[in-house]
Amino acid sequence: MHKLVVLYSDPADPDHFRDYYVTNHLPLVMDMPGLLAWRYSFDVAATDGEAPYFAVFEGDFADAAAMAAARASPQGRRVAADVVNYATGGAVIIHYPVRDGVG
């Protein structure tokens, strides 16, 4: 499993961000090839102090190659180009292979 995480900083207009993200951006995301699962939240909190992010997105792919292919696809390029329409505070994108563990 390979995870793509997008961390969004505070936007200029939080209401516009929320509405645009759910109504316009997520439908584009759902069309990305190879995306196995996804989740997001606007309720980002820090365990200590103020959270440095407004929202977070997580996408799961089979592996790094599947993620790279999705991002390079026409659908992935549309998703990337759409970010400027709502994320006025910017975004940090990270990805990593997921290691399972047991408690």
C-alpha positions as CSV (number, residue, x, y, z in Angstrom):
1,M,0.0,0.0,0.0
2,H,1.2,3.5,-0.8
3,K,-0.4,6.6,0.7
4,L,-0.6,10.1,-0.8
5,V,-1.3,12.8,1.8
6,V,-2.2,16.5,1.0
7,L,-2.0,18.9,3.9
8,Y,-3.8,22.2,3.3
9,S,-2.9,25.5,5.1
10,D,-5.5,28.0,6.1
11,P,-7.3,29.4,3.0
12,A,-8.4,33.0,2.6
13,D,-12.0,31.9,2.4
14,P,-12.7,28.7,4.4
15,D,-16.3,28.4,3.3
16,H,-15.4,28.6,-0.3
17,F,-12.7,26.0,0.2
18,R,-15.1,23.6,1.9
19,D,-17.8,24.0,-0.7
20,Y,-15.5,23.9,-3.8
21,Y,-13.5,21.0,-2.4
22,V,-16.6,18.8,-1.9
23,T,-18.6,19.9,-4.9
24,N,-15.9,20.2,-7.5
25,H,-12.5,18.8,-6.5
26,L,-13.4,15.5,-4.9
27,P,-15.4,14.4,-8.0
28,L,-12.2,14.9,-10.0
29,V,-10.2,12.9,-7.4
30,M,-12.6,10.0,-7.6
31,D,-11.8,9.7,-11.3
32,M,-8.1,9.1,-10.7
33,P,-7.1,5.6,-12.0
34,G,-5.7,3.3,-9.4
35,L,-7.1,5.1,-6.4
36,L,-8.2,2.4,-4.0
37,A,-9.6,4.5,-1.2
38,W,-9.7,8.1,-0.1
39,R,-10.7,10.1,2.9
40,Y,-10.5,13.8,4.0
41,S,-11.2,16.0,7.0
42,F,-11.8,19.7,7.7
43,D,-11.5,19.0,11.4
44,V,-7.7,18.9,11.7
45,A,-6.5,19.3,15.3
46,A,-3.1,19.3,17.0
47,T,-2.5,17.4,20.2
48,D,-0.7,20.4,21.6
49,G,-1.3,24.0,20.5
50,E,-2.9,25.1,17.2
51,A,-2.9,22.8,14.2
52,P,-0.8,24.1,11.3
53,Y,-3.3,22.7,8.7
54,F,-6.9,23.5,7.8
55,A,-7.7,20.2,6.0
56,V,-6.1,16.9,5.1
57,F,-6.6,14.4,2.3
58,E,-5.4,10.8,2.2
59,G,-5.4,8.6,-0.9
60,D,-4.4,4.9,-1.0
61,F,-2.8,3.3,-4.0
62,A,-1.4,-0.3,-4.5
63,D,2.2,1.0,-4.8
64,A,4.3,4.0,-5.7
65,A,4.1,3.2,-9.4
66,A,0.3,3.2,-9.3
67,M,0.3,6.5,-7.5
68,A,2.8,8.0,-10.0
69,A,0.7,6.8,-12.9
70,A,-2.5,8.2,-11.4
71,R,-0.8,11.6,-10.9
72,A,0.6,11.6,-14.5
73,S,-2.7,10.6,-16.0
74,P,-5.1,13.2,-17.6
75,Q,-7.3,12.8,-14.6
76,G,-4.4,13.4,-12.2
77,R,-3.3,16.4,-14.1
78,R,-6.8,17.9,-13.9
79,V,-6.8,17.3,-10.1
80,A,-3.4,19.0,-9.7
81,A,-4.5,22.0,-11.9
82,D,-7.7,22.4,-9.9
83,V,-5.9,23.1,-6.6
84,V,-5.5,26.8,-7.3
85,N,-9.3,27.2,-7.4
86,Y,-9.7,26.7,-3.7
87,A,-6.4,26.2,-1.8
88,T,-5.3,29.8,-1.5
89,G,-3.2,29.0,1.6
90,G,-1.2,26.4,-0.3
91,A,-0.8,22.7,0.1
92,V,2.0,20.3,1.1
93,I,1.9,16.9,-0.7
94,I,3.7,13.9,0.8
95,H,3.6,10.2,0.0
96,Y,5.1,7.0,1.5
97,P,4.8,3.3,1.6
98,V,2.6,2.1,4.4
99,R,4.0,-0.5,6.8
100,D,1.4,-2.6,8.8
101,G,1.8,-3.2,12.4
102,V,0.0,-5.0,15.2
103,G,-0.7,-3.9,18.7
